[in-house]
């Protein structure tokens, strides 16, 4: 059986914030921007690609709802990483009471990341 050729549609591990100290750096030293859909924390990091970390609380809902938020936020980052400002670490979380909608999340993420770039 032939393997399919690799595609660029993946979400590489190097684009994710995973460690607690990375999240702590963003929360402790970063700026915050929010709208009715998302809250985004960001710091500028030299010599690093833009990376994203997700923080979805149990207040958002049950496990399927939280996982849906995470999938949509990851996908909106993946599809728009070329449009996002470079050298930013972003921690993204949904706003309490917001309903997950891909188009709204995508536009919110782009708008808030650009706003944070100006703040930093």
PDB file as gemmi writes it, atoms N, CA and C in Angstrom:
CRYST1    1.000    1.000    1.000  90.00  90.00  90.00 P 1                      
ATOM      1  N   UNK A   1       0.841  -1.180   0.000  1.00  0.00           N  
ATOM      2  CA  UNK A   1       0.000   0.000   0.000  1.00  0.00           C  
ATOM      3  C   UNK A   1       0.888   1.245   0.000  1.00  0.00           C  
ATOM      4  N   UNK A   2       0.620   2.178  -0.901  1.00  0.00           N  
ATOM      5  CA  UNK A   2       1.420   3.384  -1.024  1.00  0.00           C  
ATOM      6  C   UNK A   2       0.999   4.414   0.010  1.00  0.00           C  
ATOM      7  N   UNK A   3       1.995   5.062   0.581  1.00  0.00           N  
ATOM      8  CA  UNK A   3       1.714   6.131   1.545  1.00  0.00           C  
ATOM      9  C   UNK A   3       1.400   7.414   0.779  1.00  0.00           C  
ATOM     10  N   UNK A   4       0.537   8.203   1.322  1.00  0.00           N  
ATOM     11  CA  UNK A   4       0.211   9.486   0.711  1.00  0.00           C  
ATOM     12  C   UNK A   4       1.367  10.452   0.910  1.00  0.00           C  
ATOM     13  N   UNK A   5       1.585  11.356  -0.039  1.00  0.00           N  
ATOM     14  CA  UNK A   5       2.666  12.333   0.142  1.00  0.00           C  
ATOM     15  C   UNK A   5       2.355  13.263   1.303  1.00  0.00           C  
ATOM     16  N   UNK A   6       3.385  13.750   1.989  1.00  0.00           N  
ATOM     17  CA  UNK A   6       3.135  14.657   3.116  1.00  0.00           C  
ATOM     18  C   UNK A   6       2.491  15.952   2.635  1.00  0.00           C  
ATOM     19  N   UNK A   7       1.620  16.483   3.441  1.00  0.00           N  
ATOM     20  CA  UNK A   7       0.950  17.743   3.113  1.00  0.00           C  
ATOM     21  C   UNK A   7       1.353  18.800   4.111  1.00  0.00           C  
ATOM     22  N   UNK A   8       1.067  20.038   3.774  1.00  0.00           N  
ATOM     23  CA  UNK A   8       1.388  21.136   4.678  1.00  0.00           C  
ATOM     24  C   UNK A   8       0.212  21.455   5.592  1.00  0.00           C  
ATOM     25  N   UNK A   9      -0.762  20.565   5.650  1.00  0.00           N  
ATOM     26  CA  UNK A   9      -1.964  20.819   6.428  1.00  0.00           C  
ATOM     27  C   UNK A   9      -1.810  20.410   7.891  1.00  0.00           C  
ATOM     28  N   UNK A  10      -0.626  20.001   8.301  1.00  0.00           N  
ATOM     29  CA  UNK A  10      -0.439  19.569   9.674  1.00  0.00           C  
ATOM     30  C   UNK A  10      -0.274  20.733  10.627  1.00  0.00           C  
ATOM     31  N   UNK A  11      -0.242  20.419  11.895  1.00  0.00           N  
ATOM     32  CA  UNK A  11      -0.012  21.412  12.937  1.00  0.00           C  
ATOM     33  C   UNK A  11       1.199  20.929  13.732  1.00  0.00           C  
ATOM     34  N   UNK A  12       2.407  21.381  13.348  1.00  0.00           N  
ATOM     35  CA  UNK A  12       3.620  20.828  13.947  1.00  0.00           C  
ATOM     36  C   UNK A  12       3.755  21.148  15.429  1.00  0.00           C  
ATOM     37  N   UNK A  13       4.446  20.288  16.103  1.00  0.00           N  
ATOM     38  CA  UNK A  13       4.655  20.437  17.534  1.00  0.00           C  
ATOM     39  C   UNK A  13       5.386  21.731  17.878  1.00  0.00           C  
ATOM     40  N   UNK A  14       6.234  22.205  16.993  1.00  0.00           N  
ATOM     41  CA  UNK A  14       6.981  23.422  17.238  1.00  0.00           C  
ATOM     42  C   UNK A  14       6.132  24.675  17.249  1.00  0.00           C  
ATOM     43  N   UNK A  15       4.899  24.591  16.823  1.00  0.00           N  
ATOM     44  CA  UNK A  15       3.985  25.737  16.816  1.00  0.00           C  
ATOM     45  C   UNK A  15       3.101  25.787  18.048  1.00  0.00           C  
ATOM     46  N   UNK A  16       3.311  24.868  18.998  1.00  0.00           N  
ATOM     47  CA  UNK A  16       2.460  24.798  20.187  1.00  0.00           C  
ATOM     48  C   UNK A  16       3.231  25.212  21.432  1.00  0.00           C  
ATOM     49  N   UNK A  17       2.550  25.913  22.318  1.00  0.00           N  
ATOM     50  CA  UNK A  17       3.081  26.134  23.659  1.00  0.00           C  
ATOM     51  C   UNK A  17       2.604  24.957  24.491  1.00  0.00           C  
ATOM     52  N   UNK A  18       3.537  24.265  25.154  1.00  0.00           N  
ATOM     53  CA  UNK A  18       3.143  23.072  25.883  1.00  0.00           C  
ATOM     54  C   UNK A  18       3.543  23.093  27.349  1.00  0.00           C  
ATOM     55  N   UNK A  19       4.669  23.713  27.647  1.00  0.00           N  
ATOM     56  CA  UNK A  19       5.192  23.655  29.008  1.00  0.00           C  
ATOM     57  C   UNK A  19       4.599  24.752  29.878  1.00  0.00           C  
ATOM     58  N   UNK A  20       4.514  24.447  31.162  1.00  0.00           N  
ATOM     59  CA  UNK A  20       3.942  25.390  32.115  1.00  0.00           C  
ATOM     60  C   UNK A  20       4.730  26.693  32.179  1.00  0.00           C  
ATOM     61  N   UNK A  21       6.059  26.623  32.050  1.00  0.00           N  
ATOM     62  CA  UNK A  21       6.857  27.852  32.111  1.00  0.00           C  
ATOM     63  C   UNK A  21       6.613  28.744  30.895  1.00  0.00           C  
ATOM     64  N   UNK A  22       6.263  28.169  29.743  1.00  0.00           N  
ATOM     65  CA  UNK A  22       5.926  28.966  28.563  1.00  0.00           C  
ATOM     66  C   UNK A  22       4.609  29.712  28.784  1.00  0.00           C  
ATOM     67  N   UNK A  23       3.612  29.004  29.302  1.00  0.00           N  
ATOM     68  CA  UNK A  23       2.331  29.639  29.613  1.00  0.00           C  
ATOM     69  C   UNK A  23       2.520  30.720  30.673  1.00  0.00           C  
ATOM     70  N   UNK A  24       3.332  30.422  31.697  1.00  0.00           N  
ATOM     71  CA  UNK A  24       3.561  31.388  32.777  1.00  0.00           C  
ATOM     72  C   UNK A  24       4.226  32.647  32.240  1.00  0.00           C  
ATOM     73  N   UNK A  25       5.166  32.502  31.313  1.00  0.00           N  
ATOM     74  CA  UNK A  25       5.829  33.675  30.731  1.00  0.00           C  
ATOM     75  C   UNK A  25       4.822  34.559  30.011  1.00  0.00           C  
ATOM     76  N   UNK A  26       3.906  33.952  29.281  1.00  0.00           N  
ATOM     77  CA  UNK A  26       2.898  34.725  28.553  1.00  0.00           C  
ATOM     78  C   UNK A  26       1.954  35.415  29.528  1.00  0.00           C  
ATOM     79  N   UNK A  27       1.493  34.699  30.530  1.00  0.00           N  
ATOM     80  CA  UNK A  27       0.551  35.286  31.486  1.00  0.00           C  
ATOM     81  C   UNK A  27       1.218  36.363  32.352  1.00  0.00           C  
ATOM     82  N   UNK A  28       2.469  36.141  32.758  1.00  0.00           N  
ATOM     83  CA  UNK A  28       3.145  37.069  33.669  1.00  0.00           C  
ATOM     84  C   UNK A  28       3.667  38.329  32.982  1.00  0.00           C  
ATOM     85  N   UNK A  29       4.162  38.199  31.747  1.00  0.00           N  
ATOM     86  CA  UNK A  29       4.849  39.316  31.097  1.00  0.00           C  
ATOM     87  C   UNK A  29       4.144  39.834  29.857  1.00  0.00           C  
ATOM     88  N   UNK A  30       3.014  39.240  29.504  1.00  0.00           N  
ATOM     89  CA  UNK A  30       2.365  39.601  28.256  1.00  0.00           C  
ATOM     90  C   UNK A  30       1.283  40.645  28.396  1.00  0.00           C  
ATOM     91  N   UNK A  31       0.741  41.017  27.273  1.00  0.00           N  
ATOM     92  CA  UNK A  31      -0.394  41.934  27.177  1.00  0.00           C  
ATOM     93  C   UNK A  31      -1.637  41.125  26.856  1.00  0.00           C  
ATOM     94  N   UNK A  32      -2.808  41.719  27.098  1.00  0.00           N  
ATOM     95  CA  UNK A  32      -4.084  41.034  26.888  1.00  0.00           C  
ATOM     96  C   UNK A  32      -4.975  41.866  25.984  1.00  0.00           C  
ATOM     97  N   UNK A  33      -5.678  41.176  25.102  1.00  0.00           N  
ATOM     98  CA  UNK A  33      -6.707  41.811  24.285  1.00  0.00           C  
ATOM     99  C   UNK A  33      -7.891  40.853  24.238  1.00  0.00           C  
ATOM    100  N   UNK A  34      -9.094  41.407  24.196  1.00  0.00           N  
ATOM    101  CA  UNK A  34     -10.285  40.565  24.215  1.00  0.00           C  
ATOM    102  C   UNK A  34     -11.391  41.195  23.382  1.00  0.00           C  
ATOM    103  N   UNK A  35     -12.288  40.361  22.921  1.00  0.00           N  
ATOM    104  CA  UNK A  35     -13.524  40.807  22.297  1.00  0.00           C  
ATOM    105  C   UNK A  35     -14.629  39.878  22.787  1.00  0.00           C  
ATOM    106  N   UNK A  36     -15.761  39.834  22.107  1.00  0.00           N  
ATOM    107  CA  UNK A  36     -16.871  39.021  22.597  1.00  0.00           C  
ATOM    108  C   UNK A  36     -16.682  37.530  22.336  1.00  0.00           C  
ATOM    109  N   UNK A  37     -15.640  37.133  21.594  1.00  0.00           N  
ATOM    110  CA  UNK A  37     -15.415  35.728  21.266  1.00  0.00           C  
ATOM    111  C   UNK A  37     -14.215  35.129  22.016  1.00  0.00           C  
ATOM    112  N   UNK A  38     -13.073  35.833  22.009  1.00  0.00           N  
ATOM    113  CA  UNK A  38     -11.833  35.293  22.558  1.00  0.00           C  
ATOM    114  C   UNK A  38     -11.139  36.278  23.488  1.00  0.00           C  
ATOM    115  N   UNK A  39     -10.292  35.724  24.348  1.00  0.00           N  
ATOM    116  CA  UNK A  39      -9.341  36.492  25.139  1.00  0.00           C  
ATOM    117  C   UNK A  39      -7.968  35.969  24.729  1.00  0.00           C  
ATOM    118  N   UNK A  40      -7.074  36.880  24.322  1.00  0.00           N  
ATOM    119  CA  UNK A  40      -5.754  36.481  23.848  1.00  0.00           C  
ATOM    120  C   UNK A  40      -4.686  37.194  24.677  1.00  0.00           C  
ATOM    121  N   UNK A  41      -3.752  36.417  25.214  1.00  0.00           N  
ATOM    122  CA  UNK A  41      -2.579  36.923  25.922  1.00  0.00           C  
ATOM    123  C   UNK A  41      -1.403  36.723  24.978  1.00  0.00           C  
ATOM    124  N   UNK A  42      -0.461  37.675  24.936  1.00  0.00           N  
ATOM    125  CA  UNK A  42       0.668  37.538  24.019  1.00  0.00           C  
ATOM    126  C   UNK A  42       1.926  38.185  24.561  1.00  0.00           C  
ATOM    127  N   UNK A  43       3.072  37.612  24.178  1.00  0.00           N  
ATOM    128  CA  UNK A  43       4.371  38.233  24.386  1.00  0.00           C  
ATOM    129  C   UNK A  43       5.153  38.123  23.079  1.00  0.00           C  
ATOM    130  N   UNK A  44       6.078  39.047  22.900  1.00  0.00           N  
ATOM    131  CA  UNK A  44       6.971  38.992  21.734  1.00  0.00           C  
ATOM    132  C   UNK A  44       8.220  38.233  22.152  1.00  0.00           C  
ATOM    133  N   UNK A  45       8.634  37.279  21.315  1.00  0.00           N  
ATOM    134  CA  UNK A  45       9.797  36.450  21.596  1.00  0.00           C  
ATOM    135  C   UNK A  45      10.732  36.533  20.397  1.00  0.00           C  
ATOM    136  N   UNK A  46      11.973  36.883  20.640  1.00  0.00           N  
ATOM    137  CA  UNK A  46      12.955  36.944  19.555  1.00  0.00           C  
ATOM    138  C   UNK A  46      13.385  35.536  19.164  1.00  0.00           C  
ATOM    139  N   UNK A  47      13.727  35.373  17.914  1.00  0.00           N  
ATOM    140  CA  UNK A  47      14.267  34.103  17.396  1.00  0.00           C  
ATOM    141  C   UNK A  47      13.323  32.923  17.615  1.00  0.00           C  
ATOM    142  N   UNK A  48      12.041  33.151  17.457  1.00  0.00           N  
ATOM    143  CA  UNK A  48      11.078  32.069  17.602  1.00  0.00           C  
ATOM    144  C   UNK A  48       9.913  32.299  16.649  1.00  0.00           C  
ATOM    145  N   UNK A  49       9.347  31.225  16.163  1.00  0.00           N  
ATOM    146  CA  UNK A  49       8.151  31.315  15.344  1.00  0.00           C  
ATOM    147  C   UNK A  49       6.964  31.677  16.229  1.00  0.00           C  
ATOM    148  N   UNK A  50       5.903  32.149  15.608  1.00  0.00           N  
ATOM    149  CA  UNK A  50       4.671  32.367  16.358  1.00  0.00           C  
ATOM    150  C   UNK A  50       4.154  31.014  16.824  1.00  0.00           C  
ATOM    151  N   UNK A  51       3.744  30.968  18.078  1.00  0.00           N  
ATOM    152  CA  UNK A  51       3.262  29.720  18.667  1.00  0.00           C  
ATOM    153  C   UNK A  51       1.960  30.009  19.408  1.00  0.00           C  
ATOM    154  N   UNK A  52       1.157  28.972  19.595  1.00  0.00           N  
ATOM    155  CA  UNK A  52      -0.128  29.130  20.265  1.00  0.00           C  
ATOM    156  C   UNK A  52      -0.262  28.107  21.390  1.00  0.00           C  
ATOM    157  N   UNK A  53      -0.878  28.566  22.468  1.00  0.00           N  
ATOM    158  CA  UNK A  53      -1.265  27.703  23.567  1.00  0.00           C  
ATOM    159  C   UNK A  53      -2.746  27.912  23.813  1.00  0.00           C  
ATOM    160  N   UNK A  54      -3.429  26.872  24.204  1.00  0.00           N  
ATOM    161  CA  UNK A  54      -4.872  26.948  24.423  1.00  0.00           C  
ATOM    162  C   UNK A  54      -5.190  26.729  25.887  1.00  0.00           C  
ATOM    163  N   UNK A  55      -6.122  27.514  26.384  1.00  0.00           N  
ATOM    164  CA  UNK A  55      -6.572  27.382  27.757  1.00  0.00           C  
ATOM    165  C   UNK A  55      -8.094  27.390  27.743  1.00  0.00           C  
ATOM    166  N   UNK A  56      -8.691  26.216  27.928  1.00  0.00           N  
ATOM    167  CA  UNK A  56     -10.143  26.102  27.874  1.00  0.00           C  
ATOM    168  C   UNK A  56     -10.618  25.511  29.194  1.00  0.00           C  
ATOM    169  N   UNK A  57     -11.256  26.348  29.989  1.00  0.00           N  
ATOM    170  CA  UNK A  57     -11.698  25.986  31.329  1.00  0.00           C  
ATOM    171  C   UNK A  57     -12.941  25.095  31.304  1.00  0.00           C  
ATOM    172  N   UNK A  58     -13.165  24.395  32.410  1.00  0.00           N  
ATOM    173  CA  UNK A  58     -14.381  23.592  32.538  1.00  0.00           C  
ATOM    174  C   UNK A  58     -15.634  24.463  32.568  1.00  0.00           C  
ATOM    175  N   UNK A  59     -15.460  25.760  32.825  1.00  0.00           N  
ATOM    176  CA  UNK A  59     -16.609  26.670  32.807  1.00  0.00           C  
ATOM    177  C   UNK A  59     -17.197  26.803  31.413  1.00  0.00           C  
ATOM    178  N   UNK A  60     -16.408  26.480  30.397  1.00  0.00           N  
ATOM    179  CA  UNK A  60     -16.864  26.573  29.008  1.00  0.00           C  
ATOM    180  C   UNK A  60     -17.928  25.527  28.721  1.00  0.00           C  
ATOM    181  N   UNK A  61     -17.815  24.374  29.350  1.00  0.00           N  
ATOM    182  CA  UNK A  61     -18.813  23.329  29.133  1.00  0.00           C  
ATOM    183  C   UNK A  61     -18.219  21.959  29.371  1.00  0.00           C  
ATOM    184  N   UNK A  62     -18.917  20.960  28.880  1.00  0.00           N  
ATOM    185  CA  UNK A  62     -18.452  19.591  29.072  1.00  0.00           C  
ATOM    186  C   UNK A  62     -17.315  19.278  28.093  1.00  0.00           C  
ATOM    187  N   UNK A  63     -16.795  18.084  28.176  1.00  0.00           N  
ATOM    188  CA  UNK A  63     -15.620  17.704  27.399  1.00  0.00           C  
ATOM    189  C   UNK A  63     -15.802  17.879  25.884  1.00  0.00           C  
ATOM    190  N   UNK A  64     -16.896  17.433  25.285  1.00  0.00           N  
ATOM    191  CA  UNK A  64     -17.049  17.657  23.845  1.00  0.00           C  
ATOM    192  C   UNK A  64     -17.064  19.141  23.465  1.00  0.00           C  
ATOM    193  N   UNK A  65     -17.652  19.976  24.299  1.00  0.00           N  
ATOM    194  CA  UNK A  65     -17.675  21.419  24.007  1.00  0.00           C  
ATOM    195  C   UNK A  65     -16.275  22.021  24.115  1.00  0.00           C  
ATOM    196  N   UNK A  66     -15.534  21.634  25.151  1.00  0.00           N  
ATOM    197  CA  UNK A  66     -14.170  22.143  25.309  1.00  0.00           C  
ATOM    198  C   UNK A  66     -13.284  21.691  24.150  1.00  0.00           C  
ATOM    199  N   UNK A  67     -13.417  20.428  23.758  1.00  0.00           N  
ATOM    200  CA  UNK A  67     -12.608  19.921  22.657  1.00  0.00           C  
ATOM    201  C   UNK A  67     -12.970  20.595  21.341  1.00  0.00           C  
ATOM    202  N   UNK A  68     -14.228  20.928  21.137  1.00  0.00           N  
ATOM    203  CA  UNK A  68     -14.625  21.645  19.925  1.00  0.00           C  
ATOM    204  C   UNK A  68     -13.961  23.027  19.882  1.00  0.00           C  
ATOM    205  N   UNK A  69     -13.978  23.733  21.006  1.00  0.00           N  
ATOM    206  CA  UNK A  69     -13.301  25.031  21.073  1.00  0.00           C  
ATOM    207  C   UNK A  69     -11.830  24.880  20.704  1.00  0.00           C  
ATOM    208  N   UNK A  70     -11.170  23.874  21.270  1.00  0.00           N  
ATOM    209  CA  UNK A  70      -9.745  23.689  21.008  1.00  0.00           C  
ATOM    210  C   UNK A  70      -9.486  23.374  19.537  1.00  0.00           C  
ATOM    211  N   UNK A  71     -10.285  22.508  18.951  1.00  0.00           N  
ATOM    212  CA  UNK A  71     -10.116  22.192  17.533  1.00  0.00           C  
ATOM    213  C   UNK A  71     -10.276  23.425  16.663  1.00  0.00           C  
ATOM    214  N   UNK A  72     -11.310  24.226  16.937  1.00  0.00           N  
ATOM    215  CA  UNK A  72     -11.567  25.415  16.128  1.00  0.00           C  
ATOM    216  C   UNK A  72     -10.471  26.470  16.301  1.00  0.00           C  
ATOM    217  N   UNK A  73      -9.986  26.660  17.510  1.00  0.00           N  
ATOM    218  CA  UNK A  73      -8.923  27.648  17.737  1.00  0.00           C  
ATOM    219  C   UNK A  73      -7.615  27.197  17.082  1.00  0.00           C  
ATOM    220  N   UNK A  74      -7.282  25.914  17.215  1.00  0.00           N  
ATOM    221  CA  UNK A  74      -6.069  25.396  16.565  1.00  0.00           C  
ATOM    222  C   UNK A  74      -6.146  25.542  15.051  1.00  0.00           C  
ATOM    223  N   UNK A  75      -7.286  25.192  14.475  1.00  0.00           N  
ATOM    224  CA  UNK A  75      -7.451  25.259  13.028  1.00  0.00           C  
ATOM    225  C   UNK A  75      -7.403  26.703  12.527  1.00  0.00           C  
ATOM    226  N   UNK A  76      -7.996  27.630  13.258  1.00  0.00           N  
ATOM    227  CA  UNK A  76      -7.944  29.029  12.820  1.00  0.00           C  
ATOM    228  C   UNK A  76      -6.511  29.547  12.883  1.00  0.00           C  
ATOM    229  N   UNK A  77      -5.725  29.125  13.884  1.00  0.00           N  
ATOM    230  CA  UNK A  77      -4.311  29.500  13.942  1.00  0.00           C  
ATOM    231  C   UNK A  77      -3.556  28.875  12.779  1.00  0.00           C  
ATOM    232  N   UNK A  78      -3.767  27.591  12.550  1.00  0.00           N  
ATOM    233  CA  UNK A  78      -3.042  26.878  11.496  1.00  0.00           C  
ATOM    234  C   UNK A  78      -3.292  27.490  10.125  1.00  0.00           C  
ATOM    235  N   UNK A  79      -4.544  27.804   9.829  1.00  0.00           N  
ATOM    236  CA  UNK A  79      -4.879  28.358   8.517  1.00  0.00           C  
ATOM    237  C   UNK A  79      -4.379  29.777   8.317  1.00  0.00           C  
ATOM    238  N   UNK A  80      -4.194  30.521   9.391  1.00  0.00           N  
ATOM    239  CA  UNK A  80      -3.851  31.939   9.278  1.00  0.00           C  
ATOM    240  C   UNK A  80      -2.480  32.288   9.827  1.00  0.00           C  
ATOM    241  N   UNK A  81      -1.636  31.308  10.062  1.00  0.00           N  
ATOM    242  CA  UNK A  81      -0.338  31.576  10.675  1.00  0.00           C  
ATOM    243  C   UNK A  81       0.495  32.524   9.811  1.00  0.00           C  
ATOM    244  N   UNK A  82       0.344  32.481   8.507  1.00  0.00           N  
ATOM    245  CA  UNK A  82       1.100  33.386   7.632  1.00  0.00           C  
ATOM    246  C   UNK A  82       0.618  34.831   7.757  1.00  0.00           C  
ATOM    247  N   UNK A  83      -0.630  35.022   8.171  1.00  0.00           N  
ATOM    248  CA  UNK A  83      -1.200  36.361   8.310  1.00  0.00           C  
ATOM    249  C   UNK A  83      -0.977  36.955   9.704  1.00  0.00           C  
ATOM    250  N   UNK A  84      -0.601  36.114  10.647  1.00  0.00           N  
ATOM    251  CA  UNK A  84      -0.383  36.582  12.017  1.00  0.00           C  
ATOM    252  C   UNK A  84       0.968  37.272  12.138  1.00  0.00           C  
ATOM    253  N   UNK A  85       1.090  38.203  13.074  1.00  0.00           N  
ATOM    254  CA  UNK A  85       2.379  38.859  13.300  1.00  0.00           C  
ATOM    255  C   UNK A  85       3.436  37.823  13.715  1.00  0.00           C  
ATOM    256  N   UNK A  86       4.680  37.965  13.234  1.00  0.00           N  
ATOM    257  CA  UNK A  86       5.724  36.994  13.593  1.00  0.00           C  
ATOM    258  C   UNK A  86       6.228  37.209  15.014  1.00  0.00           C  
ATOM    259  N   UNK A  87       6.864  36.187  15.542  1.00  0.00           N  
ATOM    260  CA  UNK A  87       7.558  36.232  16.840  1.00  0.00           C  
ATOM    261  C   UNK A  87       6.624  36.493  18.024  1.00  0.00           C  
ATOM    262  N   UNK A  88       5.400  35.991  17.966  1.00  0.00           N  
ATOM    263  CA  UNK A  88       4.484  36.130  19.096  1.00  0.00           C  
ATOM    264  C   UNK A  88       4.161  34.760  19.669  1.00  0.00           C  
ATOM    265  N   UNK A  89       4.123  34.700  20.987  1.00  0.00           N  
ATOM    266  CA  UNK A  89       3.559  33.547  21.663  1.00  0.00           C  
ATOM    267  C   UNK A  89       2.174  33.970  22.118  1.00  0.00           C  
ATOM    268  N   UNK A  90       1.171  33.202  21.728  1.00  0.00           N  
ATOM    269  CA  UNK A  90      -0.218  33.525  22.038  1.00  0.00           C  
ATOM    270  C   UNK A  90      -0.817  32.446  22.931  1.00  0.00           C  
ATOM    271  N   UNK A  91      -1.531  32.860  23.948  1.00  0.00           N  
ATOM    272  CA  UNK A  91      -2.373  31.943  24.714  1.00  0.00           C  
ATOM    273  C   UNK A  91      -3.802  32.414  24.486  1.00  0.00           C  
ATOM    274  N   UNK A  92      -4.607  31.523  23.948  1.00  0.00           N  
ATOM    275  CA  UNK A  92      -5.959  31.874  23.530  1.00  0.00           C  
ATOM    276  C   UNK A  92      -6.951  31.100  24.375  1.00  0.00           C  
ATOM    277  N   UNK A  93      -7.987  31.809  24.811  1.00  0.00           N  
ATOM    278  CA  UNK A  93      -9.066  31.147  25.541  1.00  0.00           C  
ATOM    279  C   UNK A  93     -10.398  31.740  25.106  1.00  0.00           C  
ATOM    280  N   UNK A  94     -11.450  30.941  25.159  1.00  0.00           N  
ATOM    281  CA  UNK A  94     -12.760  31.466  24.773  1.00  0.00           C  
ATOM    282  C   UNK A  94     -13.331  32.382  25.840  1.00  0.00           C  
ATOM    283  N   UNK A  95     -14.106  33.340  25.411  1.00  0.00           N  
ATOM    284  CA  UNK A  95     -14.804  34.245  26.325  1.00  0.00           C  
ATOM    285  C   UNK A  95     -15.990  33.492  26.926  1.00  0.00           C  
ATOM    286  N   UNK A  96     -16.240  33.713  28.188  1.00  0.00           N  
ATOM    287  CA  UNK A  96     -17.352  33.040  28.849  1.00  0.00           C  
ATOM    288  C   UNK A  96     -18.661  33.420  28.163  1.00  0.00           C  
ATOM    289  N   UNK A  97     -19.457  32.423  27.838  1.00  0.00           N  
ATOM    290  CA  UNK A  97     -20.747  32.656  27.209  1.00  0.00           C  
ATOM    291  C   UNK A  97     -20.713  32.692  25.695  1.00  0.00           C  
ATOM    292  N   UNK A  98     -19.523  32.666  25.088  1.00  0.00           N  
ATOM    293  CA  UNK A  98     -19.422  32.686  23.628  1.00  0.00           C  
ATOM    294  C   UNK A  98     -19.792  31.313  23.060  1.00  0.00           C  
ATOM    295  N   UNK A  99     -20.321  31.342  21.846  1.00  0.00           N  
ATOM    296  CA  UNK A  99     -20.702  30.114  21.146  1.00  0.00           C  
ATOM    297  C   UNK A  99     -19.642  29.831  20.085  1.00  0.00           C  
ATOM    298  N   UNK A 100     -19.103  28.594  20.021  1.00  0.00           N  
ATOM    299  CA  UNK A 100     -18.039  28.314  19.066  1.00  0.00           C  
ATOM    300  C   UNK A 100     -18.523  28.399  17.613  1.00  0.00           C  
ATOM    301  N   UNK A 101     -17.904  29.303  16.849  1.00  0.00           N  
ATOM    302  CA  UNK A 101     -18.206  29.487  15.431  1.00  0.00           C  
ATOM    303  C   UNK A 101     -16.872  29.740  14.735  1.00  0.00           C  
ATOM    304  N   UNK A 102     -16.529  28.896  13.765  1.00  0.00           N  
ATOM    305  CA  UNK A 102     -15.210  28.956  13.155  1.00  0.00           C  
ATOM    306  C   UNK A 102     -14.900  30.314  12.544  1.00  0.00           C  
ATOM    307  N   UNK A 103     -15.800  30.873  11.764  1.00  0.00           N  
ATOM    308  CA  UNK A 103     -15.540  32.164  11.111  1.00  0.00           C  
ATOM    309  C   UNK A 103     -15.321  33.272  12.139  1.00  0.00           C  
ATOM    310  N   UNK A 104     -16.120  33.266  13.193  1.00  0.00           N  
ATOM    311  CA  UNK A 104     -15.978  34.287  14.227  1.00  0.00           C  
ATOM    312  C   UNK A 104     -14.662  34.128  14.981  1.00  0.00           C  
ATOM    313  N   UNK A 105     -14.269  32.895  15.276  1.00  0.00           N  
ATOM    314  CA  UNK A 105     -13.011  32.643  15.972  1.00  0.00           C  
ATOM    315  C   UNK A 105     -11.841  33.080  15.100  1.00  0.00           C  
ATOM    316  N   UNK A 106     -11.900  32.744  13.830  1.00  0.00           N  
ATOM    317  CA  UNK A 106     -10.830  33.090  12.898  1.00  0.00           C  
ATOM    318  C   UNK A 106     -10.640  34.604  12.804  1.00  0.00           C  
ATOM    319  N   UNK A 107     -11.713  35.333  12.600  1.00  0.00           N  
ATOM    320  CA  UNK A 107     -11.585  36.791  12.473  1.00  0.00           C  
ATOM    321  C   UNK A 107     -11.171  37.413  13.807  1.00  0.00           C  
ATOM    322  N   UNK A 108     -11.674  36.895  14.910  1.00  0.00           N  
ATOM    323  CA  UNK A 108     -11.318  37.406  16.222  1.00  0.00           C  
ATOM    324  C   UNK A 108      -9.833  37.194  16.509  1.00  0.00           C  
ATOM    325  N   UNK A 109      -9.317  36.014  16.205  1.00  0.00           N  
ATOM    326  CA  UNK A 109      -7.909  35.718  16.447  1.00  0.00           C  
ATOM    327  C   UNK A 109      -7.007  36.657  15.649  1.00  0.00           C  
ATOM    328  N   UNK A 110      -7.306  36.861  14.381  1.00  0.00           N  
ATOM    329  CA  UNK A 110      -6.499  37.766  13.558  1.00  0.00           C  
ATOM    330  C   UNK A 110      -6.552  39.199  14.083  1.00  0.00           C  
ATOM    331  N   UNK A 111      -7.738  39.670  14.397  1.00  0.00           N  
ATOM    332  CA  UNK A 111      -7.910  41.049  14.867  1.00  0.00           C  
ATOM    333  C   UNK A 111      -7.180  41.271  16.195  1.00  0.00           C  
ATOM    334  N   UNK A 112      -7.339  40.348  17.117  1.00  0.00           N  
ATOM    335  CA  UNK A 112      -6.720  40.506  18.431  1.00  0.00           C  
ATOM    336  C   UNK A 112      -5.194  40.362  18.367  1.00  0.00           C  
ATOM    337  N   UNK A 113      -4.686  39.475  17.526  1.00  0.00           N  
ATOM    338  CA  UNK A 113      -3.235  39.321  17.394  1.00  0.00           C  
ATOM    339  C   UNK A 113      -2.621  40.600  16.819  1.00  0.00           C  
ATOM    340  N   UNK A 114      -3.267  41.199  15.850  1.00  0.00           N  
ATOM    341  CA  UNK A 114      -2.751  42.457  15.286  1.00  0.00           C  
ATOM    342  C   UNK A 114      -2.808  43.578  16.328  1.00  0.00           C  
ATOM    343  N   UNK A 115      -3.863  43.593  17.116  1.00  0.00           N  
ATOM    344  CA  UNK A 115      -3.987  44.597  18.179  1.00  0.00           C  
ATOM    345  C   UNK A 115      -2.873  44.429  19.204  1.00  0.00           C  
ATOM    346  N   UNK A 116      -2.588  43.181  19.571  1.00  0.00           N  
ATOM    347  CA  UNK A 116      -1.533  42.923  20.543  1.00  0.00           C  
ATOM    348  C   UNK A 116      -0.159  43.253  19.976  1.00  0.00           C  
ATOM    349  N   UNK A 117       0.047  43.052  18.693  1.00  0.00           N  
ATOM    350  CA  UNK A 117       1.331  43.413  18.096  1.00  0.00           C  
ATOM    351  C   UNK A 117       1.595  44.895  18.269  1.00  0.00           C  
ATOM    352  N   UNK A 118       0.574  45.719  18.121  1.00  0.00           N  
ATOM    353  CA  UNK A 118       0.738  47.158  18.305  1.00  0.00           C  
ATOM    354  C   UNK A 118       1.022  47.510  19.767  1.00  0.00           C  
ATOM    355  N   UNK A 119       0.449  46.745  20.714  1.00  0.00           N  
ATOM    356  CA  UNK A 119       0.657  46.996  22.133  1.00  0.00           C  
ATOM    357  C   UNK A 119       2.065  46.617  22.606  1.00  0.00           C  
ATOM    358  N   UNK A 120       2.639  45.616  21.967  1.00  0.00           N  
ATOM    359  CA  UNK A 120       3.941  45.083  22.431  1.00  0.00           C  
ATOM    360  C   UNK A 120       5.107  45.879  21.910  1.00  0.00           C  
TER     361      UNK A 120                                                      
END                                                                             
